[in-house]
């Protein structure tokens, strides 16, 4: 029985998708729920599973094609059995020698470093990660590196010609440009990067954006983490970070300053009776903002576990559209990359975003005495159409007061 494979129903905010990678070819055996194809949207990569055990009869949309919601992309013949492959031809006398132990060790090491999603792509397409240049941290090979390796025809690599010119392929991270005098490489933007660019221009052109700044002495928070961090980790199985303090402080401050948690819809202002806080997470493909829903009801352990889960899913390409939808306020932490001062950009239809920065020991005056303290600059960018400067400053001062006196947030003060 033939079963149609269609593009999943896409949310209203996602108009279409691009066929990124087929993990099977016509005639291959498939198992129910096995991933057949990756669809790249402007937010996440969607996996389309096989509807039943059988054989992939035909592929109707090729890699790179644009497809819409519920569009037919393949046919699976349920219950069919794949034809056995032809017997392998005897090895030729001049066949290349087996890989050296050193090469095998390098390949095994790179395979061990792969995320689960990347490892599946490598195994399904018989790619040796040692042949792929990694764009992740410390040169780690990511799922997208493997996908781009296949797009460039590298899945079955042949010896490179000595003077063969490089072919430009689409990559999410900046490609390694060939050395040479004034060399260049043109690479199309990914769907996600294009969407990020559109959102940034929308924010710039549609919001009267202004930024207010303050600084926070994080000594009390640091001392609390030092005093209770070990017990917290034993009790909850996760470390107590700085982000949970900022999320709690923001959620409490949003209750007292609801205009900062509001959004503009035409000539109306929508006040949200909940705090769905988006947390900016950097990935190899770009910045994503998964949402902590009802953050005002979450405890420190709940926040840390949710952030840890989102960070892992983001690294492995496992974030879903539901994880990214909505959000009434955003927190971003450029300090993880060393940023000391910046003006974050509001993500419409939200009206405000809080920017954290690097913690630096600085000299401050306290009770007439100069002391060294762990200080952080914080920035609040906001939509000046509905948020006045007074509201923004009071909101930042509220967060400052809570973090400099952490017991306040525990008592809801």
Secondary structure, DSSP 8 states (H G I E B T S, - for coil): -EEEEE-----TT---EEEEEESS-TT-EE-TT-EEEEEE-SS-EEEEE-SSSEEEEEE-S-TT-EE-TT-EEEEEEET-------------TT------HHHHHHHHHHHHHS-HHHHHHHHHTT--GGGS---SGGG---HHHHHHHHHTTGGG-----TT--------SS------STT--------HHHHHHHHHHHHHHHH--EEEEEEEEE-HHHHHHHHHHHHHHHHHHSS---SHHHHHHHHHHHHHH-GGGG-EEETTEEE--SS--EEEEEE-SS-EEEEEETTGGG--HHHHHHHHHHHHHHHHTT---HHHHS--SEEEEEGGGGT--S------TT--EEEEE---EEEEEEETTEEEEEEEEEEEEEEETTT--HHHHHHHHHHHHHHHHSTHHHHTT-
